[in-house]
Amino acid sequence: MKLRDWLNENEYSFERLTRDIYKETGYSISTGAVSKWCSGKTQPNLKYWKIVVEFTGGKVTEPY
């Protein structure tokens, strides 16, 4: 599943995703970075991608 699809399905905004990831993991990801990942402008580095995949329970398999 693509990250944007997961966000829509779970009614998450970029802001909520970054806030909840920070609360759960202590890692800070900018909303701008998430926006760029979803639009295909950039790809997350491996460290942040693993955090997103783990946070979503392995449901997200593609950034965009």
C-alpha positions in Angstrom: 0.0 0.0 0.0 1.2 3.5 -0.8 1.8 5.9 2.1 -0.8 8.4 0.8 -3.4 5.6 0.6 -2.7 4.6 4.2 -3.0 8.2 5.3 -6.4 8.5 3.6 -7.7 5.1 4.8 -6.7 5.9 8.4 -7.8 9.5 8.3 -4.3 10.8 9.0 -2.9 14.2 7.9 0.8 14.7 7.4 0.8 16.6 10.7 -0.9 13.8 12.6 1.4 11.2 11.2 4.6 13.1 12.1 3.2 13.9 15.6 2.2 10.3 16.3 5.5 8.9 15.0 7.3 11.3 17.3 5.2 10.3 20.3 5.7 6.6 19.7 9.3 6.6 18.6 10.9 9.9 19.5 12.0 10.4 15.9 11.1 13.8 14.4 10.0 13.8 10.7 8.9 17.0 9.1 5.5 17.3 7.4 7.3 18.7 4.4 9.3 15.5 4.0 6.1 13.3 4.2 4.5 15.6 1.6 7.5 15.1 -0.7 7.4 11.4 -0.2 3.7 11.1 -1.0 4.1 13.3 -4.1 7.2 11.4 -5.4 9.5 14.4 -5.2 11.8 12.6 -2.9 12.2 9.2 -1.3 12.7 8.6 2.4 16.1 7.4 3.5 16.2 3.9 4.9 16.1 5.0 8.6 12.9 7.0 8.2 11.3 4.5 5.8 11.8 1.7 8.5 10.1 4.0 11.0 7.1 4.6 8.7 6.7 0.9 7.9 6.9 -0.1 11.5 4.5 2.6 12.6 1.9 1.4 10.0 2.2 -2.2 11.0 3.9 -3.1 7.7 0.9 -2.0 5.7 2.8 0.7 3.8 5.2 -0.8 1.3 5.6 2.1 -1.1 6.3 5.8 -0.4 4.3 6.9 -3.5 
